[in-house]
Amino acid sequence: PEDFVRLPAPPMLMLDRVTEIDRQGPRGRIVAEKDIHIDDWFFSCHFVGDPVQPGCLGVDAIWQMIGLYLGLCGPAPSGRALGCKEVDFFGQIRPYNQIIRYEVDIRRYTVMKARGVAMAIGTGKVFVDNEHIYTVHDAKVGGFQDIAYRDYPRRSERAIGGIMEKE
């Protein structure tokens, strides 16, 4: 539906399935998985002769999950990543791994109805074949009304990025 959250299309969609969603007031939890394939698009270019999934794609998966959570909590059709506090990497994803699991604990969900904005903050953990390989601390995603660039590729009011709202 038009008013439901939009996630990226493949190949940028980093989730194959959601296995758990739990919402309890302003807190919640969402778990998702992605199957790894030896011919995934990034292995051929990152890095040539040393294939590894870019860590930023795992960070983006965490943001995608928080965006999905926002959409499930209410109308938030245009999700935008708003940052994170820090990311700790201590492992990597290679072509012969099997499954990536993402676990996000939402610690805060807020709606600012007058501005048409919702926001969620959560900490995400990334596992490959059940080994914890990195943590994304305090990832933030905002859900915004009326900012979509629906007439792409036409050059229109929303064709140029930049600050979304000035004080």
MDTraj code that builds the backbone (N, CA, C; nanometers):
import mdtraj as md
import numpy as np

residues = "PRO GLU ASP PHE VAL ARG LEU PRO ALA PRO PRO MET LEU MET LEU ASP ARG VAL THR GLU ILE ASP ARG GLN GLY PRO ARG GLY ARG ILE VAL ALA GLU LYS ASP ILE HIS ILE ASP ASP TRP PHE PHE SER CYS HIS PHE VAL GLY ASP PRO VAL GLN PRO GLY CYS LEU GLY VAL ASP ALA ILE TRP GLN MET ILE GLY LEU TYR LEU GLY LEU CYS GLY PRO ALA PRO SER GLY ARG ALA LEU GLY CYS LYS GLU VAL ASP PHE PHE GLY GLN ILE ARG PRO TYR ASN GLN ILE ILE ARG TYR GLU VAL ASP ILE ARG ARG TYR THR VAL MET LYS ALA ARG GLY VAL ALA MET ALA ILE GLY THR GLY LYS VAL PHE VAL ASP ASN GLU HIS ILE TYR THR VAL HIS ASP ALA LYS VAL GLY GLY PHE GLN ASP ILE ALA TYR ARG ASP TYR PRO ARG ARG SER GLU ARG ALA ILE GLY GLY ILE MET GLU LYS GLU".split()
xyz = np.array([
    [0.0822, -0.1200, 0.0000],
    [0.0000, 0.0000, 0.0000],
    [0.0866, 0.1265, 0.0000],
    [0.0298, 0.2330, -0.0492],
    [0.1002, 0.3606, -0.0624],
    [0.1506, 0.4152, 0.0707],
    [0.0746, 0.3940, 0.1790],
    [0.1142, 0.4519, 0.3073],
    [0.1988, 0.3573, 0.3926],
    [0.2405, 0.2434, 0.3371],
    [0.3227, 0.1495, 0.4135],
    [0.4696, 0.1758, 0.3848],
    [0.5524, 0.1355, 0.4771],
    [0.6966, 0.1586, 0.4655],
    [0.7524, 0.0982, 0.3365],
    [0.8468, 0.1696, 0.2772],
    [0.9142, 0.1196, 0.1572],
    [1.0538, 0.0736, 0.1948],
    [1.0845, -0.0499, 0.1668],
    [1.2202, -0.1013, 0.1849],
    [1.2898, -0.0993, 0.0491],
    [1.4222, -0.1028, 0.0482],
    [1.4932, -0.1070, -0.0800],
    [1.4574, -0.2336, -0.1581],
    [1.4717, -0.2256, -0.2878],
    [1.4538, -0.3424, -0.3739],
    [1.5862, -0.4180, -0.3812],
    [1.5819, -0.5464, -0.4147],
    [1.7078, -0.6176, -0.4369],
    [1.7870, -0.5507, -0.5486],
    [1.9148, -0.5463, -0.5453],
    [2.0014, -0.6178, -0.4524],
    [2.0288, -0.5438, -0.3218],
    [1.9753, -0.4202, -0.3048],
    [2.0025, -0.3474, -0.1800],
    [1.9213, -0.3993, -0.0619],
    [1.8130, -0.4700, -0.0860],
    [1.7381, -0.5289, 0.0242],
    [1.8245, -0.6362, 0.0875],
    [1.8574, -0.6190, 0.2133],
    [1.9507, -0.7094, 0.2801],
    [1.8806, -0.8122, 0.3685],
    [1.7502, -0.8297, 0.3514],
    [1.6724, -0.9240, 0.4317],
    [1.5988, -1.0197, 0.3392],
    [1.6035, -1.1488, 0.3689],
    [1.5227, -1.2461, 0.2955],
    [1.3947, -1.2809, 0.3704],
    [1.4017, -1.2791, 0.5025],
    [1.2834, -1.3134, 0.5814],
    [1.2953, -1.2538, 0.7213],
    [1.1807, -1.2186, 0.7761],
    [1.1715, -1.1714, 0.9143],
    [1.1212, -1.2889, 0.9958],
    [1.1922, -1.3235, 1.1023],
    [1.1564, -1.4414, 1.1816],
    [1.0934, -1.4066, 1.3161],
    [1.1049, -1.2808, 1.3570],
    [1.0475, -1.2417, 1.4864],
    [1.0229, -1.0916, 1.4875],
    [0.9050, -1.0545, 1.5361],
    [0.8739, -0.9138, 1.5628],
    [0.7982, -0.9106, 1.6941],
    [0.8433, -0.8254, 1.7841],
    [0.7788, -0.8126, 1.9146],
    [0.7763, -0.6648, 1.9502],
    [0.6607, -0.6137, 1.9837],
    [0.6501, -0.4734, 2.0237],
    [0.5809, -0.4651, 2.1576],
    [0.6466, -0.3967, 2.2514],
    [0.5898, -0.3763, 2.3846],
    [0.6096, -0.2305, 2.4224],
    [0.5076, -0.1491, 2.3934],
    [0.5174, -0.0054, 2.4200],
    [0.6246, 0.0568, 2.3322],
    [0.7116, 0.1394, 2.3914],
    [0.8152, 0.2059, 2.3114],
    [0.9360, 0.1171, 2.2816],
    [0.9308, -0.0064, 2.3261],
    [1.0429, -0.0989, 2.3044],
    [0.9975, -0.2145, 2.2161],
    [1.0950, -0.2860, 2.1618],
    [1.0585, -0.3990, 2.0786],
    [1.1802, -0.4763, 2.0326],
    [1.1544, -0.5734, 1.9485],
    [1.2619, -0.6587, 1.8970],
    [1.2204, -0.7066, 1.7588],
    [1.3176, -0.7122, 1.6682],
    [1.2937, -0.7648, 1.5348],
    [1.4157, -0.8476, 1.4945],
    [1.3909, -0.9646, 1.4379],
    [1.4974, -1.0560, 1.3946],
    [1.4698, -1.0919, 1.2487],
    [1.5754, -1.0904, 1.1684],
    [1.5621, -1.1247, 1.0263],
    [1.6843, -1.2032, 0.9811],
    [1.6718, -1.2670, 0.8652],
    [1.7816, -1.3469, 0.8100],
    [1.8006, -1.3158, 0.6623],
    [1.9203, -1.3432, 0.6169],
    [1.9537, -1.3344, 0.4743],
    [2.0397, -1.4541, 0.4385],
    [2.0038, -1.5219, 0.3303],
    [2.0846, -1.6328, 0.2803],
    [2.2032, -1.5769, 0.2028],
    [2.3172, -1.6406, 0.2179],
    [2.4382, -1.6001, 0.1468],
    [2.4538, -1.6906, 0.0251],
    [2.4842, -1.6282, -0.0886],
    [2.5061, -1.7012, -0.2133],
    [2.6440, -1.6660, -0.2665],
    [2.7139, -1.7642, -0.3170],
    [2.8498, -1.7415, -0.3665],
    [2.8538, -1.6348, -0.4761],
    [2.7419, -1.6154, -0.5472],
    [2.7390, -1.5163, -0.6550],
    [2.6703, -1.3851, -0.6151],
    [2.6576, -1.3584, -0.4846],
    [2.6030, -1.2291, -0.4424],
    [2.6844, -1.1167, -0.5056],
    [2.6182, -1.0114, -0.5475],
    [2.6778, -0.9058, -0.6306],
    [2.8040, -0.8436, -0.5731],
    [2.8151, -0.8326, -0.4430],
    [2.9283, -0.7615, -0.3821],
    [3.0553, -0.8448, -0.3761],
    [3.0437, -0.9783, -0.3784],
    [3.1643, -1.0614, -0.3669],
    [3.2591, -1.0435, -0.4857],
    [3.2065, -1.0107, -0.6027],
    [3.2930, -0.9966, -0.7207],
    [3.3724, -0.8659, -0.7227],
    [3.3341, -0.7707, -0.6386],
    [3.4017, -0.6404, -0.6431],
    [3.4570, -0.5951, -0.5085],
    [3.4255, -0.6642, -0.4011],
    [3.4689, -0.6221, -0.2671],
    [3.5221, -0.7441, -0.1931],
    [3.6406, -0.7700, -0.1980],
    [3.7502, -0.7115, -0.2746],
    [3.7918, -0.8105, -0.3817],
    [3.8450, -0.7643, -0.4937],
    [3.8886, -0.8538, -0.6000],
    [4.0000, -0.9424, -0.5445],
    [3.9801, -1.0734, -0.5519],
    [4.0778, -1.1680, -0.4987],
    [4.0679, -1.1915, -0.3490],
    [3.9763, -1.1244, -0.2807],
    [3.9583, -1.1386, -0.1358],
    [3.8125, -1.1056, -0.1016],
    [3.7165, -1.1879, -0.1483],
    [3.5756, -1.1528, -0.1360],
    [3.5241, -1.1523, 0.0080],
    [3.4607, -1.0413, 0.0433],
    [3.3988, -1.0245, 0.1742],
    [3.2798, -0.9293, 0.1574],
    [3.1708, -0.9578, 0.2285],
    [3.0566, -0.8657, 0.2223],
    [3.0964, -0.7351, 0.2885],
    [3.0702, -0.6207, 0.2248],
    [3.1009, -0.4927, 0.2886],
    [3.0253, -0.4779, 0.4207],
    [3.0958, -0.4370, 0.5230],
    [3.0330, -0.4183, 0.6536],
    [2.9193, -0.3183, 0.6505],
    [2.9293, -0.2184, 0.5624],
    [2.8245, -0.1167, 0.5547],
    [2.6905, -0.1772, 0.5128],
    [2.6915, -0.2899, 0.4412],
    [2.5654, -0.3537, 0.4030],
    [2.4957, -0.4144, 0.5242],
    [2.5729, -0.4641, 0.6200],
    [2.5135, -0.5130, 0.7439],
    [2.4557, -0.3996, 0.8264],
    [2.5257, -0.2856, 0.8274],
    [2.4732, -0.1675, 0.8966],
    [2.3429, -0.1246, 0.8298],
    [2.3403, -0.1239, 0.6978],
    [2.2185, -0.0873, 0.6259],
    [2.1058, -0.1857, 0.6556],
    [2.1375, -0.3142, 0.6707],
    [2.0344, -0.4130, 0.7056],
    [1.9696, -0.3783, 0.8391],
    [2.0498, -0.3343, 0.9350],
    [1.9960, -0.2941, 1.0654],
    [1.9023, -0.1749, 1.0469],
    [1.9440, -0.0753, 0.9675],
    [1.8563, 0.0392, 0.9400],
    [1.7293, -0.0052, 0.8686],
    [1.7394, -0.0991, 0.7735],
    [1.6209, -0.1493, 0.7034],
    [1.5231, -0.2125, 0.8019],
    [1.5759, -0.2890, 0.8960],
    [1.4894, -0.3550, 0.9941],
    [1.4197, -0.2534, 1.0838],
    [1.4921, -0.1502, 1.1245],
    [1.4302, -0.0469, 1.2079],
    [1.3246, 0.0279, 1.1267],
    [1.3516, 0.0519, 0.9975],
    [1.2512, 0.1135, 0.9107],
    [1.1266, 0.0278, 0.8983],
    [1.1440, -0.1027, 0.8856],
    [1.0308, -0.1945, 0.8808],
    [0.9524, -0.1880, 1.0115],
    [1.0234, -0.1866, 1.1231],
    [0.9595, -0.1758, 1.2548],
    [0.8746, -0.0482, 1.2619],
    [0.9302, 0.0640, 1.2141],
    [0.8542, 0.1896, 1.2127],
    [0.7252, 0.1733, 1.1343],
    [0.7350, 0.1113, 1.0168],
    [0.6175, 0.0922, 0.9333],
    [0.5129, 0.0042, 0.9980],
    [0.5566, -0.0942, 1.0743],
    [0.4627, -0.1830, 1.1423],
    [0.3961, -0.1150, 1.2610],
    [0.4616, -0.0125, 1.3146],
    [0.4064, 0.0602, 1.4293],
    [0.3090, 0.1699, 1.3872],
    [0.3118, 0.2089, 1.2624],
    [0.2235, 0.3152, 1.2154],
    [0.2696, 0.3653, 1.0810],
    [0.1961, 0.4595, 1.0232],
    [0.2342, 0.5080, 0.8911],
    [0.3675, 0.5827, 0.8943],
    [0.4636, 0.5308, 0.8230],
    [0.5970, 0.5918, 0.8123],
    [0.6550, 0.5509, 0.6776],
    [0.5922, 0.5957, 0.5679],
    [0.6276, 0.5403, 0.4378],
    [0.7683, 0.5684, 0.3888],
    [0.8292, 0.6787, 0.4276],
    [0.9634, 0.7110, 0.3787],
    [1.0623, 0.7062, 0.4938],
    [1.1263, 0.5914, 0.5096],
    [1.2259, 0.5758, 0.6153],
    [1.3605, 0.6297, 0.5712],
    [1.4297, 0.6937, 0.6622],
    [1.5631, 0.7458, 0.6343],
    [1.6543, 0.7132, 0.7517],
    [1.7702, 0.6586, 0.7196],
    [1.8708, 0.6332, 0.8234],
    [1.9174, 0.7672, 0.8781],
    [1.9265, 0.7769, 1.0099],
    [1.9681, 0.9010, 1.0753],
    [2.1011, 0.8867, 1.1479],
    [2.1658, 0.7705, 1.1340],
    [2.2978, 0.7523, 1.1939],
    [2.3005, 0.6410, 1.2964],
    [2.4142, 0.6312, 1.3614],
    [2.4323, 0.5369, 1.4715],
    [2.5475, 0.5892, 1.5565],
    [2.5544, 0.5394, 1.6786],
    [2.6593, 0.5865, 1.7684],
    [2.7946, 0.5295, 1.7288],
    [2.8032, 0.3975, 1.7171],
    [2.9291, 0.3347, 1.6754],
    [2.9013, 0.1944, 1.6248],
    [2.9994, 0.1418, 1.5520],
    [2.9909, 0.0056, 1.4990],
    [3.1179, -0.0670, 1.5392],
    [3.1017, -0.1857, 1.5963],
    [3.2162, -0.2701, 1.6331],
    [3.2171, -0.3924, 1.5424],
    [3.3245, -0.4064, 1.4646],
    [3.3413, -0.5226, 1.3763],
    [3.4427, -0.6175, 1.4387],
    [3.4087, -0.7463, 1.4430],
    [3.5055, -0.8456, 1.4893],
    [3.4944, -0.9751, 1.4108],
    [3.4409, -0.9668, 1.2912],
    [3.4309, -1.0821, 1.2028],
    [3.3913, -1.0362, 1.0643],
    [3.3744, -1.1316, 0.9734],
    [3.3398, -1.0972, 0.8360],
    [3.2518, -1.2053, 0.7742],
    [3.1921, -1.1699, 0.6603],
    [3.1041, -1.2603, 0.5874],
    [3.1713, -1.2943, 0.4551],
    [3.1897, -1.4246, 0.4325],
    [3.2576, -1.4755, 0.3128],
    [3.1582, -1.5537, 0.2264],
    [3.1945, -1.5800, 0.0982],
    [3.1016, -1.6459, 0.0057],
    [3.0518, -1.7840, 0.0490],
    [3.1295, -1.8583, 0.1272],
    [3.0857, -1.9923, 0.1661],
    [3.0173, -1.9964, 0.3014],
    [2.9950, -1.8809, 0.3649],
    [2.9072, -1.8800, 0.4810],
    [2.7657, -1.9099, 0.4317],
    [2.6746, -1.9378, 0.5248],
    [2.5400, -1.9816, 0.4874],
    [2.4317, -1.8759, 0.5123],
    [2.4217, -1.8297, 0.6374],
    [2.3094, -1.7434, 0.6761],
    [2.3586, -1.6287, 0.7638],
    [2.3082, -1.5099, 0.7319],
    [2.3288, -1.3932, 0.8178],
    [2.2014, -1.3763, 0.8999],
    [2.2175, -1.3560, 1.0291],
    [2.1031, -1.3254, 1.1164],
    [2.1257, -1.1877, 1.1777],
    [2.0222, -1.1063, 1.1713],
    [2.0265, -0.9727, 1.2294],
    [1.9271, -0.9685, 1.3447],
    [1.9710, -0.9197, 1.4590],
    [1.8833, -0.9043, 1.5749],
    [1.8891, -0.7591, 1.6190],
    [1.7733, -0.6942, 1.6257],
    [1.7683, -0.5546, 1.6683],
    [1.6766, -0.5429, 1.7887],
    [1.7298, -0.4854, 1.8945],
    [1.6504, -0.4530, 2.0123],
    [1.6196, -0.3041, 2.0071],
    [1.4911, -0.2726, 1.9892],
    [1.4461, -0.1338, 1.9835],
    [1.4326, -0.0845, 2.1269],
    [1.5027, 0.0217, 2.1579],
    [1.4937, 0.0745, 2.2940],
    [1.4068, 0.1984, 2.3033],
    [1.3767, 0.2578, 2.1862],
    [1.2923, 0.3769, 2.1891],
    [1.2172, 0.3912, 2.0570],
    [1.0881, 0.4181, 2.0705],
    [1.0031, 0.4468, 1.9554],
    [0.9222, 0.5710, 1.9906],
    [0.9270, 0.6710, 1.9041],
    [0.8603, 0.7981, 1.9304],
    [0.7846, 0.8425, 1.8063],
    [0.6667, 0.9004, 1.8273],
    [0.5895, 0.9588, 1.7181],
    [0.5683, 1.1065, 1.7488],
    [0.5994, 1.1905, 1.6504],
    [0.5732, 1.3345, 1.6602],
    [0.4641, 1.3649, 1.5585],
    [0.3388, 1.3463, 1.6003],
    [0.2252, 1.3525, 1.5082],
    [0.2144, 1.4862, 1.4365],
    [0.2366, 1.5954, 1.5069],
    [0.2220, 1.7277, 1.4463],
    [0.3174, 1.7472, 1.3287],
    [0.4319, 1.6819, 1.3327],
    [0.5311, 1.6964, 1.2260],
    [0.5263, 1.5812, 1.1255],
    [0.4435, 1.4810, 1.1530],
    [0.4351, 1.3664, 1.0632],
    [0.5611, 1.2829, 1.0621],
    [0.6244, 1.2703, 1.1785],
    [0.7528, 1.2020, 1.1893],
    [0.7452, 1.0955, 1.2983],
    [0.8081, 0.9826, 1.2733],
    [0.8276, 0.8796, 1.3754],
    [0.9763, 0.8470, 1.3778],
    [1.0260, 0.8011, 1.4918],
    [1.1673, 0.7664, 1.5018],
    [1.1828, 0.6463, 1.5941],
    [1.2779, 0.5608, 1.5597],
    [1.3116, 0.4471, 1.6452],
    [1.4630, 0.4380, 1.6560],
    [1.5067, 0.3957, 1.7746],
    [1.6491, 0.3770, 1.8027],
    [1.6660, 0.2360, 1.8559],
    [1.7656, 0.1651, 1.8040],
    [1.7902, 0.0297, 1.8507],
    [1.9343, -0.0117, 1.8298],
    [1.9731, -0.1149, 1.9011],
    [2.1067, -0.1725, 1.8848],
    [2.0918, -0.3046, 1.8120],
    [2.1706, -0.3198, 1.7060],
    [2.1629, -0.4398, 1.6242],
    [2.2876, -0.5242, 1.6346],
    [2.2677, -0.6543, 1.6317],
    [2.3789, -0.7495, 1.6286],
    [2.3705, -0.8281, 1.4988],
    [2.4870, -0.8532, 1.4394],
    [2.4952, -0.9284, 1.3147],
    [2.5675, -1.0594, 1.3431],
    [2.5062, -1.1696, 1.3013],
    [2.5626, -1.3029, 1.3199],
    [2.5796, -1.3672, 1.1824],
    [2.6866, -1.4420, 1.1640],
    [2.7001, -1.5232, 1.0440],
    [2.7192, -1.6673, 1.0897],
    [2.6331, -1.7560, 1.0417],
    [2.6357, -1.8968, 1.0826],
    [2.6449, -1.9094, 1.2344],
    [2.5621, -1.8299, 1.3032],
    [2.5478, -1.8278, 1.4497],
    [2.6670, -1.7705, 1.5253],
    [2.7611, -1.7066, 1.4568],
    [2.8713, -1.6384, 1.5250],
    [2.8469, -1.4881, 1.5211],
    [2.8533, -1.4246, 1.6373],
    [2.8335, -1.2795, 1.6477],
    [2.9559, -1.2098, 1.5890],
    [2.9357, -1.1320, 1.4798],
    [3.0510, -1.0711, 1.4122],
    [3.0540, -0.9188, 1.4159],
    [2.9412, -0.8537, 1.4419],
    [2.9478, -0.7115, 1.4717],
    [2.8219, -0.6593, 1.5361],
    [2.8397, -0.5395, 1.5966],
    [2.7318, -0.4731, 1.6686],
    [2.7204, -0.3294, 1.6195],
    [2.5974, -0.2870, 1.5950],
    [2.5678, -0.1493, 1.5558],
    [2.4946, -0.0862, 1.6742],
    [2.5608, 0.0071, 1.7404],
    [2.5063, 0.0681, 1.8617],
    [2.4185, 0.1889, 1.8286],
    [2.3017, 0.1924, 1.8905],
    [2.2105, 0.3073, 1.8806],
    [2.1865, 0.3532, 1.7366],
    [2.1461, 0.2598, 1.6527],
    [2.1091, 0.2934, 1.5146],
    [1.9758, 0.3683, 1.5170],
    [1.9666, 0.4753, 1.4387],
    [1.8465, 0.5596, 1.4369],
    [1.7880, 0.5646, 1.2965],
    [1.6550, 0.5527, 1.2911],
    [1.5829, 0.5659, 1.1646],
    [1.4615, 0.6544, 1.1896],
    [1.4383, 0.7473, 1.0974],
    [1.3191, 0.8307, 1.1022],
    [1.2239, 0.7894, 0.9926],
    [1.0967, 0.7973, 1.0204],
    [0.9928, 0.7738, 0.9209],
    [0.9240, 0.9057, 0.8926],
    [0.9200, 0.9458, 0.7666],
    [0.8721, 1.0788, 0.7300],
    [0.7569, 1.0702, 0.6308],
    [0.6630, 1.1616, 0.6435],
    [0.5515, 1.1743, 0.5501],
    [0.5903, 1.2739, 0.4411],
    [0.5419, 1.2526, 0.3235],
    [0.5492, 1.3509, 0.2147],
    [0.6899, 1.3960, 0.1769],
    [0.7867, 1.3051, 0.1746],
    [0.9200, 1.3420, 0.1247],
    [0.9623, 1.2550, 0.0060],
    [0.8779, 1.1623, -0.0329],
    [0.9140, 1.0683, -0.1400],
    [0.9300, 1.1394, -0.2742],
    [1.0213, 1.0910, -0.3553],
    [1.0492, 1.1418, -0.4906],
    [0.9794, 1.0481, -0.5885],
    [0.8472, 1.0576, -0.5957],
    [0.7642, 0.9635, -0.6710],
    [0.7742, 0.9792, -0.8229],
    [0.8133, 1.0960, -0.8716],
    [0.8161, 1.1175, -1.0163],
    [0.9553, 1.0981, -1.0767],
    [1.0417, 1.0243, -1.0059],
    [1.1747, 0.9920, -1.0575],
    [1.1602, 0.9243, -1.1930],
    [1.2367, 0.9552, -1.2933],
    [1.3573, 1.0382, -1.2988],
    [1.3328, 1.1835, -1.3399],
    [1.2074, 1.2268, -1.3423],
    [1.1791, 1.3656, -1.3788],
    [1.2447, 1.4606, -1.2780],
    [1.2995, 1.5714, -1.3263],
    [1.3587, 1.6713, -1.2368],
    [1.2442, 1.7547, -1.1796],
    [1.2231, 1.7399, -1.0497],
    [1.1122, 1.8077, -0.9836],
    [1.1606, 1.8608, -0.8490],
    [1.0671, 1.9043, -0.7701],
    [1.0979, 1.9640, -0.6394],
    [1.1842, 1.8731, -0.5516],
    [1.1635, 1.7434, -0.5587],
    [1.2373, 1.6514, -0.4711],
    [1.3544, 1.5832, -0.5412],
    [1.3946, 1.6343, -0.6568],
    [1.5012, 1.5718, -0.7353],
    [1.6402, 1.5949, -0.6769],
    [1.6554, 1.6930, -0.5916],
    [1.7853, 1.7264, -0.5334],
    [1.7799, 1.6990, -0.3837],
    [1.8847, 1.6343, -0.3305],
    [1.8922, 1.6076, -0.1870],
    [1.9445, 1.7278, -0.1112],
    [1.9728, 1.7074, 0.0135],
    [2.0203, 1.8134, 0.1018],
    [1.9432, 1.8077, 0.2315],
    [1.9501, 1.9122, 0.3069],
    [1.8805, 1.9180, 0.4353],
    [1.7311, 1.9102, 0.4099],
    [1.6631, 1.8201, 0.4835],
    [1.5206, 1.7999, 0.4598],
    [1.4362, 1.9107, 0.5201],
    [1.4806, 1.9671, 0.6316],
    [1.4024, 2.0718, 0.6964],
    [1.4981, 2.1686, 0.7624],
    [1.4800, 2.2966, 0.7343],
    [1.5646, 2.3986, 0.7966],
    [1.4915, 2.4572, 0.9156],
    [1.5680, 2.4928, 1.0167],
    [1.5092, 2.5529, 1.1377],
    [1.4506, 2.6884, 1.1078],
])
top = md.Topology()
chain = top.add_chain()
for i, resn in enumerate(residues, 1):
    res = top.add_residue(resn, chain, resSeq=i)
    for name in ("N", "CA", "C"):
        top.add_atom(name, md.element.get_by_symbol(name[0]), res)
traj = md.Trajectory(xyz[None], top)
